Amino acid sequence: MNLKANNISFSYTKKRPILKDVSLSLKSNEIIGLMGDSGSGKSTLCKILSGHISHYSGDVTLDDKKIPDKDFYPVQLIFQHPEKTMNPKWKMEKVLNESWNPPQDLKNTFGLKDSWLTRWPNELSGGELQRFSILRALNPKTKFIIADEISTMLDAVTQVQIWEALINYCRANNIGILAVSHDEELLEVLCDDILKFDEINNL
C-alpha cells in the first residue's frame, strides 16, 4: 500500500502560506523520517495526512484513491502531547476503547498497566498517556502511522522501549510510519530514509 501527498498547499492566513506544493510518498513497509525547524509546517502536514485538516489544496491518497472520511481513518496521527487528545471526563479504559480493545499481550508490550485503566488522564504521566495514544492508533484498520515528535517528553530508556515496540508491531503488520522529529540521530537509527522538510516545501 502507498500513502501519497500530492502538491499539498495550505495557509492559516491569506497572506502567508505555510505549505506550498508539498509532495511525499510512503510505502506500508517503510519507516520514513521527516525533520525540519519548529514552526515550519511539519505538524500541519501531519494533520492533513491524517485527516484532521480537510480544507487544503492538493490531495492525499491511498493506492492512488481518495481516502473516505467515514468510518475509521486508516492514517492515524500520534501527537506530541497526548494529554491534549483525551477527554478529561473519561477514565482511561474508555479513552482506549474509543478506538479498540487491544489484546492483553499488546498492552504488556507497551508497558500499559491494568491499574491505569481506572484512572483519569490527569492522574497519569505524559509517558503513560503516550502509551495509550500509541495503542489507540494501532487499531487493526490502521495502515499508516504519523508519529509527530512522540518521544520528546520521554526519558531515554522509555524512548527506546516505545519506539522498539511501535516499530516491531508496524513491521509485523505492514504498517508504514512517518516519524517526525528534530532529532536527526534518532531518525538515523529508526528510519529507512530521512526527508528534510525545507526541501519538499516549496516556499
C-alpha positions, 0 to 999 in steps of 0.5 A, a space after each residue: 500500500 502507498 500513502 501519497 501527498 500530492 502538491 499539498 498547499 495550505 495557509 492559516 492566513 491569506 497572506 502567508 502560506 505555510 505549505 506550498 506544493 508539498 509532495 511525499 510518498 510512503 510505502 506500508 513497509 517503510 519507516 520514513 523520517 521527516 525533520 525540519 525547524 519548529 514552526 515550519 509546517 511539519 505538524 500541519 502536514 501531519 494533520 492533513 495526512 491524517 485527516 484532521 485538516 480537510 480544507 487544503 489544496 492538493 490531495 492525499 491518497 491511498 493506492 492512488 484513491 481518495 481516502 473516505 472520511 467515514 468510518 475509521 481513518 486508516 492514517 492515524 496521527 500520534 501527537 506530541 502531547 497526548 494529554 491534549 487528545 483525551 477527554 478529561 471526563 473519561 477514565 482511561 479504559 474508555 479513552 482506549 476503547 474509543 478506538 479498540 480493545 487491544 489484546 492483553 499481550 499488546 498492552 504488556 508490550 507497551 508497558 500499559 498497566 491494568 491499574 491505569 485503566 481506572 484512572 483519569 488522564 490527569 492522574 497519569 504521566 505524559 509517558 503513560 498517556 503516550 502509551 495509550 495514544 500509541 495503542 489507540 492508533 494501532 487499531 487493526 484498520 490502521 495502515 499508516 502511522 504519523 508519529 509527530 515528535 512522540 518521544 520528546 517528553 520521554 526519558 531515554 530508556 522509555 524512548 527506546 522501549 516505545 519506539 522498539 515496540 511501535 516499530 516491531 508491531 508496524 513491521 509485523 503488520 505492514 504498517 508504514 510510519 512517518 516519524 517526525 522529529 528534530 532529532 536527526 540521530 534518532 531518525 538515523 537509527 529508526 528510519 529507512 530514509 530521512 526527508 528534510 522538510 525545507 526541501 519538499 516545501 516549496 516556499 
